[in-house]
């Protein structure tokens, strides 16, 4: 009597599965349909069940991908909130924002009471421009 290890049996099962898979792959669609019907299988029902299972798997994968993206976004926002902000001087910020607005007319700024921006508004606008990529970094001339 031959003694087979668990690993040997697994390899043998994998070879059998591969051979069966190759055999099924070699069949034409018509041959597969004929064999399924000969076995008394409802191919329309099987197709619908397969489609339903595939759609569920796709939906679950998308949910997992969305959850991961949300987690990464939350971590990124948390890291950004805890990082100290290094900004140029307020005068430099004003000049650079005005330069960006001059060359990018699609960007607009609303003023409180239609007059001027407060210092905090300028700083907030600077942070927004950095986040939008209108200004690449704090050392970019524009």
DRENPA-3360 file (N, C-alpha, C; in nm, 2 decimals, always signed):
BEGIN
1 = XXXXXXXX = +0.08/-0.12/+0.00/+0.00/+0.00/+0.00/+0.09/+0.12/+0.00 ~ +0.05/+0.22/-0.08/+0.13/+0.34/-0.10/+0.07/+0.45/+0.00 ~ +0.16/+0.51/+0.06/+0.12/+0.62/+0.16/+0.14/+0.75/+0.09 ~ +0.03/+0.83/+0.07/+0.04/+0.96/+0.01/+0.03/+1.07/+0.12 ~ +0.11/+1.17/+0.10/+0.10/+1.28/+0.19/-0.01/+1.37/+0.15 ~ -0.05/+1.46/+0.23/-0.15/+1.56/+0.20/-0.11/+1.64/+0.08 ~ +0.02/+1.68/+0.08/+0.07/+1.76/-0.03/+0.06/+1.68/-0.17 ~ +0.09/+1.55/-0.16/+0.08/+1.46/-0.28/-0.06/+1.46/-0.33;
9 = XXXXXXXX = -0.16/+1.44/-0.24/-0.30/+1.43/-0.28/-0.35/+1.56/-0.34 ~ -0.30/+1.67/-0.28/-0.34/+1.81/-0.33/-0.29/+1.83/-0.47 ~ -0.16/+1.79/-0.50/-0.10/+1.80/-0.63/-0.18/+1.72/-0.73 ~ -0.22/+1.59/-0.69/-0.29/+1.50/-0.78/-0.43/+1.56/-0.81 ~ -0.50/+1.62/-0.71/-0.63/+1.68/-0.73/-0.62/+1.80/-0.82 ~ -0.51/+1.88/-0.81/-0.49/+1.99/-0.89/-0.47/+1.95/-1.04 ~ -0.39/+1.84/-1.06/-0.37/+1.79/-1.19/-0.50/+1.74/-1.26 ~ -0.58/+1.68/-1.18/-0.71/+1.63/-1.23/-0.80/+1.75/-1.26;
17 = XXXXXXXX = -0.80/+1.84/-1.18/-0.89/+1.96/-1.20/-0.84/+2.03/-1.33 ~ -0.71/+2.04/-1.35/-0.65/+2.11/-1.47/-0.69/+2.03/-1.59 ~ -0.68/+1.90/-1.58/-0.72/+1.82/-1.70/-0.86/+1.83/-1.73 ~ -0.95/+1.83/-1.63/-1.09/+1.85/-1.66/-1.12/+1.98/-1.72 ~ -1.06/+2.08/-1.66/-1.07/+2.22/-1.71/-1.03/+2.23/-1.86 ~ -0.92/+2.17/-1.89/-0.87/+2.17/-2.03/-0.97/+2.10/-2.12 ~ -1.03/+1.99/-2.07/-1.13/+1.91/-2.15/-1.25/+1.99/-2.18 ~ -1.30/+2.06/-2.08/-1.42/+2.15/-2.09/-1.39/+2.26/-2.18;
25 = XXXXXXXX = -1.27/+2.32/-2.17/-1.23/+2.44/-2.26/-1.22/+2.39/-2.40 ~ -1.19/+2.27/-2.43/-1.18/+2.22/-2.57/-1.32/+2.20/-2.63 ~ -1.42/+2.19/-2.55/-1.56/+2.17/-2.61/-1.61/+2.30/-2.67 ~ -1.69/+2.29/-2.78/-1.76/+2.41/-2.83/-1.88/+2.44/-2.75 ~ -1.93/+2.56/-2.77/-2.05/+2.60/-2.69/-2.16/+2.51/-2.72 ~ -2.18/+2.46/-2.84/-2.29/+2.37/-2.87/-2.27/+2.24/-2.80 ~ -2.15/+2.19/-2.79/-2.12/+2.06/-2.72/-2.15/+2.08/-2.57 ~ -2.11/+2.19/-2.52/-2.14/+2.22/-2.38/-2.29/+2.22/-2.35;
33 = XXXXXXXX = -2.36/+2.29/-2.44/-2.51/+2.30/-2.42/-2.57/+2.16/-2.43 ~ -2.53/+2.08/-2.53/-2.58/+1.95/-2.55/-2.56/+1.86/-2.43 ~ -2.43/+1.86/-2.37/-2.40/+1.78/-2.25/-2.48/+1.83/-2.13 ~ -2.50/+1.96/-2.12/-2.58/+2.01/-2.01/-2.72/+1.96/-2.02 ~ -2.78/+1.97/-2.14/-2.92/+1.93/-2.16/-2.93/+1.78/-2.14 ~ -2.83/+1.70/-2.18/-2.84/+1.55/-2.16/-2.83/+1.52/-2.02 ~ -2.77/+1.60/-1.94/-2.76/+1.58/-1.79/-2.88/+1.64/-1.72 ~ -2.98/+1.69/-1.80/-3.10/+1.74/-1.74/-3.09/+1.88/-1.68;
41 = XXXXXXXX = -2.99/+1.95/-1.71/-2.97/+2.08/-1.65/-3.04/+2.19/-1.73 ~ -3.10/+2.29/-1.66/-3.17/+2.40/-1.72/-3.06/+2.51/-1.75 ~ -3.02/+2.52/-1.87/-2.91/+2.61/-1.90/-2.94/+2.75/-1.89 ~ -3.07/+2.79/-1.91/-3.11/+2.93/-1.89/-3.11/+2.96/-1.75 ~ -3.16/+2.87/-1.66/-3.15/+2.89/-1.52/-3.01/+2.90/-1.47 ~ -2.92/+2.82/-1.52/-2.78/+2.82/-1.48/-2.72/+2.95/-1.52 ~ -2.75/+3.00/-1.64/-2.69/+3.12/-1.69/-2.74/+3.24/-1.60 ~ -2.87/+3.24/-1.57/-2.92/+3.35/-1.48/-2.85/+3.34/-1.34;
49 = XXXXXXXX = -2.84/+3.22/-1.29/-2.77/+3.21/-1.16/-2.63/+3.26/-1.16 ~ -2.56/+3.22/-1.27/-2.42/+3.26/-1.29/-2.41/+3.41/-1.30 ~ -2.50/+3.47/-1.38/-2.50/+3.62/-1.40/-2.53/+3.69/-1.27 ~ -2.62/+3.63/-1.19/-2.66/+3.69/-1.06/-2.54/+3.69/-0.97 ~ -2.48/+3.57/-0.96/-2.36/+3.56/-0.88/-2.25/+3.65/-0.92 ~ -2.22/+3.66/-1.05/-2.12/+3.75/-1.10/-2.15/+3.89/-1.06 ~ -2.27/+3.94/-1.07/-2.31/+4.07/-1.04/-2.29/+4.10/-0.89 ~ -2.33/+4.00/-0.81/-2.31/+4.02/-0.66/-2.16/+4.03/-0.63;
57 = XXXXXXXX = -2.08/+3.95/-0.70/-1.93/+3.96/-0.67/-1.88/+4.09/-0.72 ~ -1.92/+4.14/-0.83/-1.88/+4.27/-0.88/-1.92/+4.38/-0.78 ~ -2.05/+4.38/-0.74/-2.10/+4.48/-0.65/-2.02/+4.48/-0.52 ~ -1.99/+4.36/-0.46/-1.91/+4.35/-0.34/-1.77/+4.40/-0.36 ~ -1.71/+4.37/-0.47/-1.57/+4.42/-0.50/-1.58/+4.57/-0.51 ~ -1.68/+4.63/-0.57/-1.69/+4.78/-0.58/-1.71/+4.84/-0.44 ~ -1.79/+4.77/-0.36/-1.82/+4.82/-0.22/-1.69/+4.82/-0.14 ~ -1.61/+4.71/-0.16/-1.48/+4.70/-0.09/-1.38/+4.81/-0.14;
65 = XXXXXXXX = -1.38/+4.83/-0.27/-1.29/+4.94/-0.33/-1.34/+5.07/-0.28 ~ -1.47/+5.10/-0.27/-1.52/+5.23/-0.22/-1.48/+5.25/-0.07 ~ -1.50/+5.14/+0.01/-1.47/+5.15/+0.15/-1.32/+5.18/+0.17 ~ -1.23/+5.12/+0.09/-1.09/+5.14/+0.10/-1.06/+5.28/+0.05 ~ -1.12/+5.33/-0.05/-1.10/+5.47/-0.10/-1.14/+5.57/+0.01 ~ -1.25/+5.54/+0.07/-1.30/+5.63/+0.18/-1.21/+5.63/+0.30 ~ -1.15/+5.51/+0.33/-1.06/+5.50/+0.44/-0.93/+5.58/+0.41 ~ -0.88/+5.56/+0.29/-0.76/+5.64/+0.25/-0.78/+5.79/+0.25;
73 = XXXXXXXX = -0.90/+5.83/+0.20/-0.93/+5.97/+0.20/-0.94/+6.03/+0.35 ~ -1.00/+5.95/+0.43/-1.01/+5.99/+0.57/-0.87/+6.00/+0.64 ~ -0.79/+5.90/+0.61/-0.65/+5.91/+0.66/-0.57/+6.03/+0.61 ~ -0.59/+6.05/+0.48/-0.52/+6.16/+0.41/-0.57/+6.30/+0.47 ~ -0.70/+6.31/+0.49/-0.75/+6.43/+0.55/-0.70/+6.45/+0.70 ~ -0.70/+6.34/+0.77/-0.65/+6.34/+0.91/-0.50/+6.38/+0.91 ~ -0.42/+6.33/+0.82/-0.28/+6.36/+0.81/-0.26/+6.51/+0.78 ~ -0.34/+6.55/+0.68/-0.33/+6.69/+0.63/-0.37/+6.79/+0.75;
81 = XXXXXXXX = -0.47/+6.75/+0.82/-0.52/+6.83/+0.93/-0.42/+6.85/+1.04 ~ -0.34/+6.74/+1.07/-0.24/+6.74/+1.18/-0.11/+6.79/+1.13 ~ -0.08/+6.80/+1.00/+0.05/+6.86/+0.95/+0.05/+7.01/+0.97 ~ +0.16/+7.06/+1.03/+0.17/+7.20/+1.04/+0.18/+7.26/+0.90 ~ +0.11/+7.38/+0.88/+0.11/+7.44/+0.75/+0.22/+7.55/+0.75 ~ +0.30/+7.54/+0.64/+0.40/+7.64/+0.62/+0.36/+7.72/+0.51 ~ +0.33/+7.85/+0.53/+0.29/+7.94/+0.43/+0.39/+8.05/+0.41 ~ +0.38/+8.11/+0.29/+0.47/+8.23/+0.27/+0.40/+8.35/+0.35;
89 = XXXXXXXX = +0.47/+8.46/+0.34/+0.41/+8.58/+0.41/+0.28/+8.61/+0.35 ~ +0.20/+8.69/+0.43/+0.07/+8.73/+0.38/+0.07/+8.81/+0.26 ~ +0.17/+8.90/+0.25/+0.19/+8.99/+0.13/+0.22/+8.90/+0.01 ~ +0.31/+8.80/+0.03/+0.35/+8.71/-0.08/+0.22/+8.63/-0.13 ~ +0.15/+8.59/-0.03/+0.02/+8.51/-0.06/-0.07/+8.60/-0.15 ~ -0.09/+8.72/-0.11/-0.18/+8.81/-0.18/-0.13/+8.83/-0.32 ~ +0.00/+8.86/-0.34/+0.06/+8.88/-0.47/+0.05/+8.76/-0.56 ~ +0.08/+8.64/-0.50/+0.07/+8.52/-0.58/-0.07/+8.48/-0.62;
97 = XXXXXXXX = -0.17/+8.50/-0.53/-0.31/+8.47/-0.56/-0.35/+8.57/-0.67 ~ -0.32/+8.69/-0.66/-0.36/+8.79/-0.76/-0.30/+8.75/-0.90 ~ -0.17/+8.71/-0.90/-0.11/+8.66/-1.02/-0.18/+8.54/-1.08 ~ -0.22/+8.45/-1.00/-0.29/+8.33/-1.05/-0.42/+8.37/-1.11 ~ -0.49/+8.46/-1.04/-0.62/+8.51/-1.09/-0.61/+8.58/-1.22 ~ -0.50/+8.65/-1.24/-0.48/+8.73/-1.36/-0.45/+8.64/-1.48 ~ -0.38/+8.52/-1.46/-0.35/+8.43/-1.57/-0.46/+8.32/-1.58 ~ -0.54/+8.31/-1.48/-0.65/+8.20/-1.49/-0.78/+8.26/-1.47;
105 = XXXXXXXX = -0.84/+8.32/-1.57/-0.97/+8.40/-1.56/-1.08/+8.31/-1.52 ~ -1.07/+8.17/-1.54/-1.17/+8.08/-1.50/-1.19/+8.07/-1.35 ~ -1.09/+8.12/-1.27/-1.10/+8.12/-1.13/-1.16/+8.25/-1.08 ~ -1.24/+8.25/-0.98/-1.30/+8.37/-0.93/-1.30/+8.37/-0.78 ~ -1.31/+8.49/-0.72/-1.31/+8.50/-0.58/-1.43/+8.59/-0.54 ~ -1.51/+8.55/-0.44/-1.62/+8.63/-0.39/-1.57/+8.71/-0.27 ~ -1.60/+8.83/-0.26/-1.56/+8.92/-0.15/-1.67/+8.93/-0.05 ~ -1.64/+8.93/+0.08/-1.75/+8.96/+0.18/-1.79/+9.11/+0.16;
113 = XXXXXXXX = -1.92/+9.13/+0.17/-1.97/+9.26/+0.15/-1.93/+9.33/+0.02 ~ -1.88/+9.25/-0.07/-1.84/+9.30/-0.20/-1.72/+9.39/-0.20 ~ -1.64/+9.39/-0.09/-1.53/+9.48/-0.07/-1.39/+9.42/-0.07 ~ -1.35/+9.36/+0.03/-1.21/+9.30/+0.04/-1.22/+9.17/+0.12 ~ -1.10/+9.10/+0.11/-1.08/+8.98/+0.18/-1.01/+9.01/+0.31 ~ -1.05/+8.94/+0.42/-0.98/+8.95/+0.54/-0.85/+8.87/+0.53 ~ -0.76/+8.89/+0.63/-0.64/+8.81/+0.63/-0.66/+8.66/+0.64 ~ -0.76/+8.62/+0.72/-0.80/+8.48/+0.73/-0.85/+8.43/+0.60;
121 = XXXXXXXX = -0.93/+8.51/+0.53/-0.98/+8.47/+0.39/-0.87/+8.45/+0.30 ~ -0.77/+8.54/+0.30/-0.65/+8.52/+0.21/-0.58/+8.39/+0.24 ~ -0.56/+8.36/+0.37/-0.49/+8.23/+0.41/-0.57/+8.11/+0.37 ~ -0.70/+8.12/+0.39/-0.79/+8.01/+0.35/-0.79/+7.99/+0.20 ~ -0.80/+8.10/+0.12/-0.79/+8.10/-0.02/-0.66/+8.03/-0.07 ~ -0.55/+8.07/+0.00/-0.42/+8.01/-0.03/-0.42/+7.86/-0.01 ~ -0.48/+7.82/+0.10/-0.49/+7.67/+0.12/-0.57/+7.60/+0.02 ~ -0.68/+7.67/-0.02/-0.77/+7.61/-0.13/-0.69/+7.60/-0.26;
129 = XXXXXXXX = -0.61/+7.71/-0.29/-0.54/+7.71/-0.42/-0.43/+7.59/-0.42 ~ -0.37/+7.57/-0.30/-0.27/+7.47/-0.29/-0.34/+7.33/-0.31 ~ -0.46/+7.31/-0.25/-0.53/+7.19/-0.26/-0.58/+7.16/-0.40 ~ -0.63/+7.27/-0.47/-0.68/+7.26/-0.61/-0.56/+7.24/-0.71 ~ -0.44/+7.27/-0.67/-0.33/+7.27/-0.76/-0.31/+7.39/-0.84 ~ -0.39/+7.50/-0.81/-0.37/+7.63/-0.88/-0.23/+7.68/-0.85 ~ -0.18/+7.65/-0.73/-0.04/+7.68/-0.69/+0.01/+7.55/-0.65 ~ +0.13/+7.51/-0.71/+0.18/+7.38/-0.69/+0.23/+7.35/-0.55;
137 = XXXXXX = +0.30/+7.44/-0.50/+0.35/+7.43/-0.36/+0.38/+7.57/-0.31 ~ +0.42/+7.57/-0.18/+0.45/+7.70/-0.12/+0.57/+7.77/-0.18 ~ +0.65/+7.71/-0.26/+0.77/+7.77/-0.31/+0.76/+7.80/-0.46 ~ +0.65/+7.77/-0.52/+0.62/+7.79/-0.66/+0.60/+7.94/-0.68 ~ +0.67/+8.00/-0.78/+0.65/+8.15/-0.80/+0.50/+8.19/-0.82 ~ +0.42/+8.10/-0.88/+0.28/+8.12/-0.90/+0.21/+8.01/-0.83;
% end
